[in-house]
Amino acid sequence: MKKKIFAVITAAAAVVMCCTGCGKKDNTGLTKVTLNEVAHSIFYAPQYVAIELGYFEDEGIDLTVETGFGADKTMTALLSGNADIGFMGSESSIYTYAQGAEDYAVNFAQLTQRAGNFLVAREKTDDFDWNDLKGKTVLGGRAGGMPEMVFEYVLKSKGIDPETDLEIVQNIDFGLTGGAFSGGSGDYTVEFEPGATALELEGDGYVVASLGVESGYVPYTAYAAKKSFIEDNPEIIDGFIKALEKGMEYVDTHSSEEIAEVIAPQFDDTDIETITIIVERYKAQDTWKTDSTFEKEAFELLQDILVEAGELDERVPYEDLVITPKKD
């Protein structure tokens, strides 16, 4: 495991503060809870459905959502007490646990079951082959993060060596690769939505492959809280899960057009037609779970990916890093 990646996280763990929002009720009688999400993306549609349809309020939660712009930053916010719940790739919880954090992050709900990013090329092609990447430059993700590890996982499955067959740029901040690509950097870029569709609409790039389809089912993003928070606030965790699963059920049983209408207020800069296209793209590849339970099999697959990527030296116990709350 590359210990430098999360050095800042372990430092934050040493100066943990009490979360300012946790447990306090506002003037409506709801309990304030701060959620830090790794990114603000249509990829997380069920969460925004739950927010827009008032499912969290129904469970007594006044939810404030902040964006970390990277799993390392989201985990730092969680461990430092600036967030009650973190939403990110669960590899972050494995790293902090392996580094010996005492009050470590525990996963309690999984949302996505496929990768949410896409490979975008400069030229439109109907016959893309993964071997086309050989000798090319690709704008990728941060080393040790799920986007980059899944990309490399797919490359290896196609017989491509990520170290020698191509150049992967990993020093561009999360969310800025699309702009760099538009500006002329790279032959390909790996993008989440709405970045991938935006590049297409602007004529700057074309989606040629889905990493979600190519990698199969992987536990891509999940919700976590510090062990102490979960122990001290079981009612908040239970209520959060119930609200989230209502959002998941809505997404599973409604059309892309209906989902887009609900979550549109979350994406003021994106028109409803584009939101619908993106929702359908994710819906068609079975992106979202219909049950929030983070299964042991999925957790072990995640560790397989980490080990193969050279980011994990010793496997960690599922029983310590994941809880499966009892449901009514």
PyMOL commands that set and color helices and strands:
alter all, ss='L'
color gray80, all
select helices_A, chain A and resi 3-13+42-52+55-58+71-79+91-98+130-133+146-157+177-182+195-201+211-215+227-232+234-253+256-266+272-284+296-308+318-321
alter helices_A, ss='H'
color red, helices_A
select strands_A, chain A and resi 31-37+61-67+85-88+105-112+118-121+137-139+167-169+188-191+206-210+221-226
alter strands_A, ss='S'
color yellow, strands_A
deselect
rebuild
show_as cartoon
